[in-house]
Amino acid sequence: MKKIVFVVFSCLFVTMAFAQDSIPTSTSNTKKINLINKPGDHLMLQLSSDHWASMPDSISSHQSGFSRGFNVYFMYNKPIKNAPNYAIGIGLGVSTSNIVFKKMNVDLNATSATLPFTPLDLSNHFKKFKLATTYLEVPVELRYFAKPDNPNKCLKAAIGLKFGTLLNTHTKGKTLENSADQTINTYTEKENSKRYINGTQIMGTARIGYGIFSLFGSYGLTTILKSGYGANMRLFQVGITLSGL
């Protein structure tokens, strides 16, 4: 998966490098680009497929279903003077991630030195179980527009970072099943604790698309768990973005 992230970032760097060469030089015949209709701020929505990089086999073998994330940011766009094809984007928002497991319990309320990921047998396991995190984030992007005077009808790309602080982490188990005696208990169990989860999240980001739609990828520069509390796993997300820029 690191190779995929590397390819995405490489493509964006090549795109921006090519775009840099295409910026017109300032001469008396240079056509001025009209940025009056270019919005200064906008809402950015992201839906992602979520994964943990460097996940031990003992954990990854129990990951199941569609692990997903949803991010929403309010962004401010500032064009770069004398380089109209480029802009700086900065914003504020919330990101969520939900990692789904099968036949496994993640005990956030444990008192052990590391976070317990406990495999379960066919008896007394939840049909659905997930670990969810929510971060308040500040994203910063360097953006490229092929047609800055018409951003909703052109190729666009961005690379950047986002900095987050942990708001909430919890596990949720739904529908307790016992295959031994064929019983099903339809209740929900939820545990909340920040003890093991890293309170700071920094991620590298990349986007490329056309108009209001784009593909994005993000990769954790910080680990999911606090240092010494478990494996050095990192979150990565791949998904789609809906945005005015």
N, C-alpha and C positions, 0 to 999 in steps of 0.2 A: 504493500500500500504506500510505503514511502516513495517508491518509484513513480506511482501515479501522481502524488503530490509534487514531486520534483518536475515531472513532465508538464503539469499544469502551470507551475511557476515559470518554467523555462519558456513555454509558449507565450506567456504574457510579457516576459522581458524582451523576447524577440519582436513581438508586436509593437511594443513601445519604442524599441530602438529603431525600427523601421519608420514608425510615425515621426520620430524626432527628425529624421532626414527629410520628411515631407513637409515640415513647417516652413512656410514661405519666409524668405528674408525680407527685411524692411527696405523696400525701394519705393520710388515715387509711383510705380505702376502696381504695387501690391494692393489687392482687393481687401478692404477692411471687412472683418467678420462681425456681423451683428449679433451681439449676445443679449439683446434686450429681452428676447423670449425665453432665455435659458433660466429655469427656476433656480432660486437661491437655496431652497431647502425642500425636503421631501420625506416621505415615509418609505422605509425599505423593509420588506417582508421576506423571510427565508424559510423554506421547508427542506429538511435534510434527512439523509440516511446516516445514522451515527454508529461509530465503531470505536473500540479501544485498541490502539496500537501497542505492541509488545505484551499482549495478554497471554499469560501462561496457558498451556494446553488444558490444565485442570479446570480453568475458568471458561476458556473459549469453547470447549466441548459442550458447555451448558448454555451458551448464548443462543437465543431462539427468537423467532418472530421478526417483526419489523422494528428494530431499534431506531428511534426517530428523534428529531429535534425541531424546534420552532424558535426563530429569532425575529425580533421586531425592533427597529431603530428609527429614531427621528434624526435626520442628517441635515447638515448645513454644507452647501457646496460653494467653494471660493475659487474662481478661475485664477490661474497664475498669470501675472502681468507679463506681457511680451511673449507669452506662450499660450495662445488661446485654445490649443488642442488639449491642454492639461489643466487639472484643477486639484485642489486639496479638499477632501471630504472629511468632516469630523462630526460625531454625533453622540447620542446617548440612547441606551435601550436595554432590553432584557433578552437573554438567551436561555433556552431550556434544552435539556438532553435527557432522554429516557432509554436506558439500556435494559433490554428484556432478557430474562433467563428462564430456563426450564429445569425443573427438579433440582433447584438450588436455592439455598437461603443465604442472604447477605445480612449479617446482624450488625446494624449500625449502633445499637445500644450495648454492644459487648464491651468488656473492660480489658480484653486481651491486648497484647502489645501490637498486634497487627489486625487488620480488618478480616474477620472470618468469612470465607466463601465456602459454605458447607454443602456438598452434594447430598441429595436426598434419594432414598429408594422409592419404590412404588407406593409406599404407604405414607399417608399424611404429607402430601405435597400440594402446593398451590398450582392450579391450572395456569394462572397468569401471575408473573412476578417481575417487578422492574425496580431499578434504582434510578431515581430522578434527581437532577441538580438544576438550580436556577441561579444565574449570575446577573448582576447589574454591570453593564459593560459600556466602555467608551471606545468605539471604533474610529480608526484614522486610516484614510486611504489616499494614495496617489492615483489619480484617474486620467484616462485618455479617452478622447472623443474624436472619431474620424471626421465628424461634421459638427463642430461645437455650436454652430448657429442653428442646427436642427437635431438635437441630441436624441429625440425619440424615434428617429429614423436613420440610425447609423450604427456602425460597429463601436462597441465600448469595452473598455477593460480597466481593471483596477488591481492594485496590490496594496497590502497594508498590514496593520496590526490591530488587535483589539485587546483591551485591558479590562479584566473583570474582577469583581469582589463577590464572594458567595452570599446569596440571600437565603437559600434553603436547600437542604438535601433530605430525601426521604426514600424509603422503600415502601412498596405497596404490593400486597398479595391478595388475589381474588379467587374465590371458589376453591375451598380446601377439598381435595379428593383423597380417598383411601381405597386403593385397588384391592387390598386384602379382603375387606368386607363389603366392597362395592357401595360405599356410602359417599355422598357428596354434600358438603356443607357450604351453602352459598352466602358466605360472609366475606368482608374485606378487612384485612389487617394492615395497619400503616404505622411505620416507625420513623421518627424524626431525630436526627443527630448530626452535628457538624464535626464530631470528634476526629474522624479519620480523613475527611475530605479537605483538599487544599483550599484555603480561603482566598487565594489569588489565582486567577487564570489569565494567561497571556497566550494568544494564538496568532499565528501568521495566516493571512487571508489572501485570496485571489479570486477575481471574477472576470468573466468574459461573456459577451452576449450582443444582442442586437435589439434596439428599441427598449421597451420596458422589461424584457425578459433576459435573464443571463444565468449561466451555470456558475456555481461557486464551490470553492473548497477551502477548508480551514484546518490547521494542524496545531496541536497544543505544543507550546514551547515550555510549558510547565506540566508537571505530572498531575494526574487526577487525585492521587492520595498524597497526604503529607509525607515528607521524607522519613523513612524508617517505618512507615505504617503498612507497607505492603509492596507489591511489584511496581516498578516504575512505568506504569501504563499512561498513555497519552490519548486524549480525545481527538478524533478527526471526523469532520463532517463533509459530505458531498451532497449537493442538492441544487435547487433552483431558487432564483431571486426574482421578486417582482418589485420594481422600483421605477421612479420617474427619471432616474439617471443611471 
